[in-house]
Amino acid sequence: MTEQQTILIVEDEPDIAELIAYHLSRGGYRTNCVHSAQLAIDVTTRMLPDLLVLDLMLPDMDGLEVCRRLRRENATVHTPILIVSARGEEADIVAGLELGADDYVTKPFSPRVLLARVRTILRRKADSYDTDASHNQIILAEKQLVIDFDRYEVALHGSPVDLTRSEFEILRCLAKKPGCVRTRDQIITSMHGQEAVLTSRTIDVHMTALRRKLGAAGRLIKTVRGVGYRIEDSAVSFDT
């Protein structure tokens, strides 16, 4: 029998927390609820849930700060985070994703969509563990850029590159097929599943940040005007 996955719900409105817990429980998940940001950090660090459903407007701390702090700690850096918030402006969504959230659902939400997003995130997490060992690592630019899928790590000349989860997923999507063009829609689907509602503009924002963090290696990522992006497996100058 498969072990039941645990989801921590961080929501200060009891009615909403109860609604989310009800639908996730019906979907086969074990749920726990906390109502403050600090308690969310403490419980996540202690119990390491399979997924965090995180509200942004919490009484003691902004949910974005919760996301930021969890991503700084080794124990919780890879804990999946789904933001569920009434703050639905593009700037809020981009900020959440930039800080490492896996997806963003705006309130009011459809319970079916929420459950679909949860399943997509957890399926992607499982897939990252089940990948065949021979395909766990991509090496580009004559061994200068190494992407490790299992560890969610990127190294340039042997030095680690600090990427958000979304930036890593974009790089993974491109690196799986070097030289092939990936449309923005294909990138969105690879990051968040068919249910994603992210915009092309959001992908472009992530891409700008990714290129900046890769420095000179960012030149490996080419823009195909009107279509999307591709990554080249070629030697480039990494001199600074």
C-alpha positions in Angstrom: 0.0 0.0 0.0 1.4 3.4 -1.0 2.1 5.7 2.0 -0.3 8.6 2.2 1.3 11.9 1.4 1.1 14.8 3.9 0.2 18.4 2.9 0.6 21.3 5.3 -2.0 24.0 4.9 -0.9 27.5 6.0 -4.0 29.6 6.1 -5.3 32.0 8.8 -8.9 32.0 7.7 -10.4 28.9 9.4 -13.2 28.5 6.8 -10.8 28.5 3.9 -8.3 26.2 5.7 -11.1 23.8 6.4 -12.3 23.9 2.7 -8.8 23.2 1.4 -8.3 20.4 3.9 -11.7 18.8 3.0 -11.0 18.7 -0.7 -7.4 17.5 -0.3 -8.5 14.8 2.1 -11.1 13.6 -0.4 -8.3 13.5 -2.9 -6.4 11.0 -0.7 -4.0 13.2 1.1 -3.3 13.6 4.8 -3.6 17.3 5.9 -2.4 19.4 8.8 -3.3 23.1 9.2 -1.4 26.0 10.8 -2.5 29.6 11.0 0.7 31.6 11.3 3.9 32.0 9.3 6.3 31.2 12.1 4.4 28.0 13.0 4.5 27.1 9.3 8.3 27.4 9.3 8.7 25.5 12.5 6.3 22.6 11.5 7.7 22.4 7.9 11.3 22.1 9.3 10.3 19.5 11.8 7.9 17.2 9.9 9.0 17.9 6.2 5.6 17.6 4.6 5.3 16.4 1.0 3.8 19.8 0.0 3.1 23.2 1.5 -0.1 25.1 0.6 0.7 28.6 1.5 -1.4 31.7 1.9 0.4 35.1 1.5 -1.6 37.3 3.8 -0.7 35.9 7.2 -1.0 37.8 10.5 2.6 37.6 11.6 4.6 37.6 8.4 4.1 37.8 4.7 3.9 34.4 3.0 6.6 35.4 0.5 9.0 35.7 3.5 8.0 32.2 4.5 8.9 31.0 1.1 12.2 32.9 1.1 13.2 31.4 4.5 12.3 27.8 3.6 14.3 28.0 0.4 17.4 29.2 2.4 17.5 26.0 4.5 19.0 22.8 3.3 16.2 20.7 5.0 13.4 22.5 3.2 15.0 23.9 0.0 13.2 21.3 -2.1 9.9 21.1 -0.2 7.2 21.8 -2.9 5.2 25.0 -2.3 1.9 25.9 -3.8 0.8 29.5 -3.1 -2.9 30.1 -2.7 -3.7 33.7 -2.4 -6.2 36.5 -3.1 -3.3 38.6 -4.4 -3.6 37.8 -8.1 -1.6 40.6 -9.7 1.1 39.4 -12.1 3.7 41.1 -9.9 2.6 39.0 -6.9 2.6 35.8 -9.0 6.1 36.5 -10.4 7.4 37.3 -7.0 6.2 34.1 -5.6 7.6 32.0 -8.4 10.9 33.9 -8.3 11.2 33.0 -4.6 10.9 29.3 -5.4 7.2 28.5 -5.3 6.2 25.6 -7.6 2.8 27.1 -8.6 0.4 29.9 -7.7 -3.4 29.6 -7.4 -5.6 32.7 -6.9 -8.6 33.0 -4.7 -11.4 32.3 -5.2 -10.3 29.0 -6.6 -12.0 25.9 -8.1 -11.4 22.9 -5.8 -10.9 20.7 -8.8 -8.2 23.0 -10.2 -6.5 23.2 -6.8 -6.4 19.4 -6.6 -5.1 19.1 -10.1 -2.3 21.6 -9.3 -1.4 19.6 -6.2 -1.3 16.3 -8.1 0.9 17.9 -10.8 3.4 19.2 -8.3 3.6 15.9 -6.4 3.8 13.9 -9.6 6.7 16.1 -10.8 8.4 15.6 -7.5 8.1 11.8 -7.8 9.3 11.9 -11.4 12.5 13.7 -10.2 13.3 10.7 -7.9 12.3 8.1 -10.5 14.4 9.3 -13.4 16.7 6.7 -14.8 20.3 7.2 -13.5 21.7 7.4 -17.0 19.6 10.5 -17.6 20.1 12.3 -14.3 22.7 14.7 -15.5 23.2 16.9 -18.5 26.7 18.2 -19.4 26.9 21.1 -21.9 29.6 23.4 -23.4 32.4 20.9 -23.3 31.8 20.0 -19.6 31.7 23.6 -18.4 28.0 23.6 -17.5 26.6 20.6 -15.5 22.9 20.2 -14.6 22.1 17.6 -12.0 18.4 16.7 -12.1 18.4 14.5 -8.9 20.1 17.1 -6.7 18.5 20.2 -8.4 22.0 21.6 -8.8 23.7 23.5 -11.5 27.5 24.0 -11.7 29.5 26.3 -13.9 33.2 25.5 -14.0 32.6 23.4 -10.9 31.1 26.2 -8.9 27.4 26.1 -7.9 24.8 28.4 -9.5 22.0 29.4 -7.2 18.7 29.0 -9.1 15.1 29.1 -8.0 13.0 26.0 -8.6 11.3 27.7 -11.6 14.6 28.8 -13.1 15.9 25.2 -12.7 12.8 23.7 -14.3 13.2 26.1 -17.3 16.8 25.1 -17.7 15.9 21.4 -17.4 13.3 21.7 -20.1 15.7 23.3 -22.5 18.7 21.0 -21.6 16.7 17.8 -22.2 16.8 18.6 -25.9 19.8 20.7 -26.8 19.4 22.6 -30.0 15.6 22.1 -30.1 13.3 25.0 -29.9 10.8 24.9 -26.9 7.8 27.2 -27.1 6.8 29.2 -24.1 3.7 27.0 -23.8 5.8 23.9 -23.8 8.0 25.4 -21.1 5.0 26.3 -18.9 3.6 22.8 -19.3 6.9 21.2 -18.3 7.1 23.4 -15.2 3.5 23.2 -14.0 1.5 20.7 -16.0 -1.4 21.2 -18.4 -3.4 23.1 -15.8 -0.9 26.0 -15.6 -2.1 29.5 -16.1 1.2 31.3 -16.2 1.8 33.9 -18.9 4.4 34.1 -21.6 5.6 37.3 -19.9 6.2 35.3 -16.7 8.5 32.9 -18.6 10.4 35.8 -20.1 11.0 37.3 -16.7 12.3 33.9 -15.4 14.5 33.6 -18.5 16.0 37.0 -17.9 16.9 36.1 -14.3 18.2 32.7 -15.4 20.5 34.2 -18.0 21.8 36.7 -15.5 22.6 34.0 -13.0 24.4 31.9 -15.6 26.6 34.9 -16.5 28.5 34.3 -19.8 27.0 30.8 -20.0 23.6 32.5 -20.4 24.6 33.0 -24.1 24.0 29.3 -24.6 20.2 30.1 -24.3 19.0 31.5 -27.6 15.8 33.4 -28.2 13.9 32.2 -31.3 11.8 35.3 -32.1 8.1 34.7 -32.1 8.5 31.1 -31.0 10.4 30.4 -27.8 13.9 29.4 -26.7 16.6 26.8 -27.2 19.9 25.9 -25.6 23.0 25.3 -27.6 25.5 22.6 -26.7 28.5 24.4 -27.9 31.7 26.0 -26.5 31.4 29.6 -25.5 33.8 32.0 -23.9 33.3 32.0 -20.1 36.0 34.5 -19.5 35.0 37.3 -17.1 
